[in-house]
Amino acid sequence: MKTSLSVIILTFNEELNIEQCLKSVADWADEILVVDSYSTDKTLEIAKKYGARVAQREFKNQAEQFNWALDNLEIKNEWILRLDADEEILPELKEEIEKKLSELPPGVNGVALRRRTYFMGKWMKYGGVYPTIILRMFRKGLGVSENREMDEHIILKSGKEVVFENDFIDNNKKGLSFWISKHRDYARREAASHIQETLTNAKLKNSFYYSLPSFFRAFFYFFYRYFLKLGFLDGIIGFQYHFLHAFWYRFLVDVEICKLNKKI
């Protein structure tokens, strides 16, 4: 008997990732909903192979697309799980969800899960990356994605959340070139979001990271992640990941912030 759980997955040209994601939930969750942004590869073919119900819609950003799904799709179950196409649920987490979900008391409306991040096939265990604890399950009607361009999270409209003990995996298989291209786009979007939010949010202006000098803070953050948080224990692939994610990406965000500030 399958678990009474509705899984929502947003996709665009995810043929390299989506099958592993669907394999991890298709024999377990009794409803899978894929919201696709007009993929031109085999994404839809694979989704239908695993019994997913597919809707297509133009993509604006993750938050807007996910909230559209919540508001417009017929979702049959009380509990909803959000997954990205490059993520998968581990067997021990499935067992934990099966055991605990029906036992959660009224007022507990969300469940945060522990994410393992993989880079070039290797689990990043150090550098403050693991575990990343994220709210990913919630009762229907009581969760929504923050309306943000970047770093959006699911938030509860009411009630409490609990944290489950086991992990899910984030393991994108599209390769390093895709990762770099994606983070170039992220840097532009994060810079624009930062500029907009600092105009209205005094707390953000005074946050510790952004109170540090531009560009220097990228060096500081890499030092913190790689040495103080033991990122060096992730080996040579870990060095590549922590350097790119903690230094190169943060440095690029500052470049984009400087470019935007000149236009204001």
C-alpha positions in Angstrom: 0.0 0.0 0.0 1.4 3.4 -1.0 1.8 6.3 1.4 -0.9 9.0 1.2 1.4 11.7 0.0 1.4 14.1 -2.9 4.8 14.9 -4.4 5.2 18.0 -6.5 8.2 18.3 -8.9 9.1 21.3 -11.1 10.9 20.5 -14.3 12.6 21.9 -17.4 14.8 19.6 -19.5 15.6 17.2 -16.7 16.0 13.9 -18.6 19.4 13.3 -16.9 17.9 13.7 -13.4 14.2 13.0 -13.3 14.3 9.2 -13.6 16.3 8.8 -10.5 14.0 11.2 -8.7 10.9 9.4 -9.8 12.3 6.0 -9.1 12.7 7.0 -5.4 9.0 7.9 -5.0 6.9 6.2 -7.7 6.5 2.9 -5.8 5.9 4.7 -2.5 3.9 8.0 -2.9 0.4 7.6 -4.3 0.4 10.9 -6.2 3.1 12.5 -8.3 2.5 15.9 -9.9 5.1 17.3 -12.4 4.8 21.0 -13.4 6.9 21.3 -16.5 8.1 24.5 -18.3 7.8 23.1 -21.9 10.8 20.7 -21.8 12.2 19.8 -25.2 14.0 16.6 -24.1 12.6 13.4 -22.8 11.4 14.8 -19.4 7.7 14.3 -20.1 8.2 10.9 -21.5 10.0 9.7 -18.4 7.5 11.4 -16.1 4.6 9.7 -17.7 6.4 6.3 -17.6 6.4 6.6 -13.8 2.8 7.5 -13.6 3.2 11.2 -12.9 0.4 13.6 -13.7 1.8 16.4 -15.8 0.9 20.1 -16.2 2.8 22.5 -18.4 3.2 26.2 -17.7 5.6 29.0 -18.6 8.3 29.4 -15.9 8.9 32.8 -14.1 10.7 31.6 -11.0 10.6 28.7 -8.6 8.4 30.3 -5.9 5.8 31.5 -8.4 5.7 28.2 -10.2 5.3 26.2 -7.0 2.6 28.4 -5.6 0.7 28.1 -8.9 0.8 24.4 -8.5 -0.6 24.6 -5.0 -3.4 26.9 -6.1 -4.4 25.3 -9.4 -3.7 21.6 -9.3 -6.1 19.1 -7.8 -4.1 17.6 -4.9 -5.8 14.7 -3.3 -3.7 14.1 -0.1 -3.4 16.0 3.1 0.4 16.0 3.1 2.5 17.5 0.2 6.2 16.9 -0.4 8.2 19.2 -2.6 11.1 17.7 -4.5 13.5 19.1 -7.2 14.1 17.0 -10.2 17.7 16.3 -9.1 16.7 15.1 -5.7 15.7 11.7 -4.4 14.3 10.2 -1.2 16.4 7.6 0.6 14.7 4.3 1.7 15.3 5.0 5.4 13.6 8.4 5.0 10.6 6.8 3.3 10.3 4.3 6.2 10.5 7.2 8.7 7.8 9.2 6.8 5.5 6.1 6.7 5.9 5.5 10.4 5.6 9.1 11.7 3.4 11.0 9.3 0.1 9.7 10.5 1.2 10.1 14.1 1.9 13.8 13.9 -0.4 15.7 16.3 -2.7 18.6 15.2 -0.8 21.8 15.0 2.3 20.2 13.6 1.8 21.3 10.0 5.3 21.0 8.5 8.2 18.6 8.4 11.8 19.7 7.7 14.1 17.2 6.1 17.9 16.8 6.1 19.5 17.3 2.7 22.8 15.6 1.4 24.4 17.6 -1.3 26.5 15.8 -3.9 29.0 17.5 -6.2 30.4 15.6 -9.2 29.1 12.4 -7.6 30.7 13.0 -4.1 28.8 13.7 -0.9 29.8 17.0 0.6 29.9 16.1 4.3 31.8 19.1 5.6 32.1 22.9 5.2 28.8 23.5 6.9 27.0 22.0 3.9 25.6 18.9 5.7 23.0 18.6 7.0 21.0 21.4 5.4 17.7 21.2 7.1 14.8 22.5 4.9 11.0 22.5 5.3 9.8 20.3 2.5 6.6 18.6 3.7 3.4 20.4 4.8 -0.3 19.9 5.2 -2.3 21.0 2.2 -3.4 24.7 2.4 -0.9 25.4 5.2 2.3 25.8 3.3 3.5 28.3 0.7 6.7 29.3 -1.0 8.2 32.6 -0.1 7.7 35.1 -2.9 11.4 35.7 -3.6 13.5 35.6 -6.7 16.3 33.6 -5.0 16.7 31.4 -2.0 13.0 30.9 -1.6 11.8 28.6 1.1 8.5 27.0 2.0 6.9 28.6 5.0 4.0 27.6 7.1 0.9 29.8 7.3 0.3 28.5 10.8 1.4 25.7 13.2 4.7 24.2 14.0 7.3 22.1 12.2 9.3 19.1 13.2 12.6 17.7 11.9 12.8 14.1 10.7 16.1 12.2 11.2 16.9 10.7 7.8 18.1 12.3 4.6 17.2 13.0 1.0 19.8 13.6 -1.7 20.5 16.5 -4.0 22.6 15.1 -6.8 22.5 16.9 -10.1 23.9 14.9 -13.0 24.2 17.6 -15.6 27.9 18.2 -15.0 30.2 21.1 -14.1 29.5 23.3 -17.1 25.8 23.3 -16.2 26.6 24.0 -12.6 28.8 27.0 -13.5 26.2 28.4 -16.0 23.4 28.0 -13.4 25.4 29.8 -10.8 26.2 32.7 -13.1 22.5 33.1 -13.5 22.0 32.7 -9.8 24.6 35.5 -9.2 22.7 37.9 -11.4 19.4 37.1 -9.7 20.8 37.2 -6.2 22.4 40.5 -6.8 19.2 42.0 -8.1 17.3 40.5 -5.2 19.8 41.9 -2.7 19.6 45.4 -4.1 15.8 45.3 -4.0 15.6 43.9 -0.5 18.2 46.3 1.0 16.0 49.2 -0.1 13.2 47.9 2.1 14.8 45.7 4.8 17.1 47.4 7.3 18.0 44.1 8.9 19.5 42.8 5.6 21.6 46.0 5.4 23.0 45.3 8.8 23.5 41.5 8.4 27.0 40.3 9.3 27.9 39.0 5.8 26.8 42.0 3.9 28.3 44.4 6.5 31.8 43.1 5.4 33.6 44.8 2.5 32.6 43.8 -1.0 34.8 41.1 -2.5 36.7 40.6 0.8 33.7 38.8 2.2 34.0 36.1 -0.4 37.6 35.4 0.8 36.3 35.4 4.4 33.4 33.1 3.6 35.7 30.6 1.8 38.1 30.6 4.7 35.3 30.0 7.1 33.8 27.1 5.1 37.0 25.4 4.0 39.1 25.7 7.2 36.9 26.5 10.2 34.1 24.3 9.1 36.5 21.6 7.9 35.6 21.6 4.2 39.1 20.4 3.4 38.0 17.0 4.7 35.9 16.6 1.6 39.1 16.0 -0.5 40.0 17.3 -3.9 36.4 17.4 -5.2 35.4 19.1 -2.0 38.0 21.7 -2.6 36.5 22.4 -6.0 33.0 22.6 -4.6 33.8 24.8 -1.6 36.0 27.1 -3.8 33.4 27.5 -6.4 30.4 27.7 -4.1 31.9 29.7 -1.2 34.3 31.9 -3.1 33.8 32.1 -6.8 30.0 32.3 -6.6 30.0 34.9 -3.7 32.6 36.9 -5.6 30.5 36.9 -8.7 27.5 38.1 -6.7 29.5 41.1 -5.6 30.5 41.8 -9.1 26.9 41.9 -10.1 26.0 44.0 -7.1 28.6 46.6 -8.2 27.3 46.6 -11.7 23.7 47.2 -10.5 24.8 49.9 -8.0 26.3 51.9 -10.8 22.9 52.0 -12.6 21.0 53.3 -9.5 
